[in-house]
Amino acid sequence: MGGVPSKNKKEEKPIKNYVSWFEIPAVNFQQAVDFYNHIYGFEMEKNVNGNYAMAFFPAKNGIGGAIVAGPGSTPSDSGPLIYLNAGNDLNAILQKVEEAGGRIVMSKTLINKESGYFAIFIDSEGNKLALHSKN
């Protein structure tokens, strides 16, 4: 029982990203899809199967996620806060939040020079989320 690690034990690598997937719940699925399509300027791929629907954020590299609707998908402004990548300057996305049916809770705010900026908003479904950018 000491401080010498076993040579037979596989060395564990530190986890690079602590988020591997995210889902944003929606009641009005199409309204939520339209909201994110508008603020990001993309078109989400949709998969509707019975009582469940998903629309996928187009992530080629990095962490992916989806808008989800169906039993158990309840929007909330409390609980964990997801920070979405806002690219080079979060104001480009943040300025589209209200025109897409959301509201801004906290405008662009400096964290520190190394970490960049964040802002908090409520989406069209009532979910509280954040945006993050280095500039």
C-alpha positions as CSV (number, residue, x, y, z in Angstrom):
1,M,0.0,0.0,0.0
2,G,2.2,2.8,-0.8
3,G,3.1,5.4,-3.3
4,V,4.6,3.1,-6.0
5,P,2.2,2.6,-8.8
6,S,1.7,-0.9,-10.2
7,K,3.5,-1.6,-13.5
8,N,0.7,-3.8,-14.6
9,K,-1.9,-1.0,-14.3
10,K,-2.7,0.9,-17.6
11,E,-1.8,4.6,-17.3
12,E,-4.9,6.7,-17.4
13,K,-4.9,9.7,-19.6
14,P,-6.5,12.8,-18.4
15,I,-9.9,13.6,-20.0
16,K,-9.6,16.2,-22.7
17,N,-13.2,17.5,-22.8
18,Y,-15.6,17.0,-19.9
19,V,-18.6,17.4,-22.2
20,S,-19.1,14.8,-24.9
21,W,-22.7,15.5,-26.0
22,F,-25.5,17.9,-25.1
23,E,-29.2,18.0,-25.6
24,I,-31.4,21.1,-25.3
25,P,-35.0,20.2,-24.6
26,A,-37.9,21.6,-26.5
27,V,-41.7,21.5,-26.4
28,N,-42.2,23.3,-29.7
29,F,-39.6,21.5,-31.7
30,Q,-39.8,23.5,-34.9
31,Q,-39.7,26.8,-33.0
32,A,-36.6,25.7,-31.2
33,V,-34.9,24.5,-34.4
34,D,-35.8,27.8,-36.1
35,F,-34.3,29.7,-33.2
36,Y,-30.9,28.0,-33.4
37,N,-30.9,27.9,-37.2
38,H,-31.4,31.7,-37.1
39,I,-28.9,32.7,-34.5
40,Y,-26.1,30.5,-35.9
41,G,-27.1,30.8,-39.6
42,F,-27.1,27.1,-40.4
43,E,-29.7,24.4,-41.1
44,M,-30.0,21.6,-38.6
45,E,-30.5,18.0,-39.8
46,K,-33.7,16.6,-38.2
47,N,-34.7,13.1,-37.2
48,V,-38.4,12.6,-36.2
49,N,-39.3,9.1,-35.0
50,G,-42.7,8.6,-33.4
51,N,-43.0,10.8,-30.2
52,Y,-39.3,11.8,-30.3
53,A,-37.6,14.4,-32.5
54,M,-34.0,15.5,-32.7
55,A,-32.2,18.2,-34.7
56,F,-28.5,18.0,-34.7
57,F,-26.0,20.9,-34.4
58,P,-23.6,20.5,-37.3
59,A,-20.4,19.5,-35.5
60,K,-17.7,18.0,-37.7
61,N,-15.0,18.2,-35.0
62,G,-15.5,18.6,-31.3
63,I,-18.5,18.2,-29.2
64,G,-21.9,17.7,-30.8
65,G,-25.4,18.1,-29.5
66,A,-29.1,18.3,-30.5
67,I,-32.4,19.9,-29.9
68,V,-34.7,17.1,-28.5
69,A,-38.5,16.9,-28.1
70,G,-40.6,14.2,-26.7
71,P,-41.6,12.6,-23.4
72,G,-39.2,13.9,-20.6
73,S,-37.8,16.8,-22.7
74,T,-38.8,19.7,-20.5
75,P,-37.2,23.1,-21.0
76,S,-35.8,24.8,-17.9
77,D,-34.1,28.0,-16.8
78,S,-32.6,26.3,-13.8
79,G,-30.1,23.4,-13.5
80,P,-26.8,23.0,-15.4
81,L,-25.7,25.8,-17.7
82,I,-24.4,24.8,-21.2
83,Y,-21.9,27.2,-22.8
84,L,-22.2,27.2,-26.6
85,N,-19.3,28.2,-28.7
86,A,-19.9,31.6,-30.2
87,G,-16.9,31.6,-32.6
88,N,-14.7,34.7,-32.8
89,D,-17.1,37.2,-31.3
90,L,-20.2,36.2,-29.4
91,N,-21.9,39.5,-30.2
92,A,-22.5,38.2,-33.8
93,I,-24.7,35.4,-32.4
94,L,-26.0,37.3,-29.3
95,Q,-27.5,40.1,-31.4
96,K,-29.8,37.5,-33.1
97,V,-31.2,36.0,-29.9
98,E,-34.1,38.5,-29.4
99,E,-35.1,38.7,-33.0
100,A,-35.3,34.8,-33.0
101,G,-37.7,34.9,-30.0
102,G,-35.2,34.6,-27.0
103,R,-34.1,37.1,-24.5
104,I,-30.7,38.2,-23.1
105,V,-30.2,37.7,-19.4
106,M,-26.5,38.9,-19.2
107,S,-24.8,40.8,-22.0
108,K,-21.3,40.1,-23.2
109,T,-19.1,40.1,-20.1
110,L,-15.3,39.7,-19.7
111,I,-14.2,36.6,-17.7
112,N,-10.5,37.5,-18.0
113,K,-8.0,38.1,-20.8
114,E,-7.1,34.4,-21.0
115,S,-10.6,32.9,-20.9
116,G,-12.4,35.5,-23.0
117,Y,-16.1,36.5,-22.8
118,F,-19.5,35.0,-22.0
119,A,-23.2,36.0,-22.2
120,I,-26.3,34.3,-20.9
121,F,-29.6,34.0,-22.7
122,I,-33.0,32.3,-22.6
123,D,-33.9,30.5,-25.8
124,S,-37.3,30.4,-27.5
125,E,-38.3,27.4,-25.4
126,G,-37.3,28.9,-22.0
127,N,-33.9,27.2,-21.6
128,K,-31.1,29.2,-20.0
129,L,-27.8,28.8,-21.9
130,A,-24.6,30.8,-22.3
131,L,-22.3,31.8,-25.2
132,H,-18.5,31.9,-25.0
133,S,-15.9,33.4,-27.2
134,K,-12.2,34.5,-26.8
135,N,-13.0,38.0,-28.2
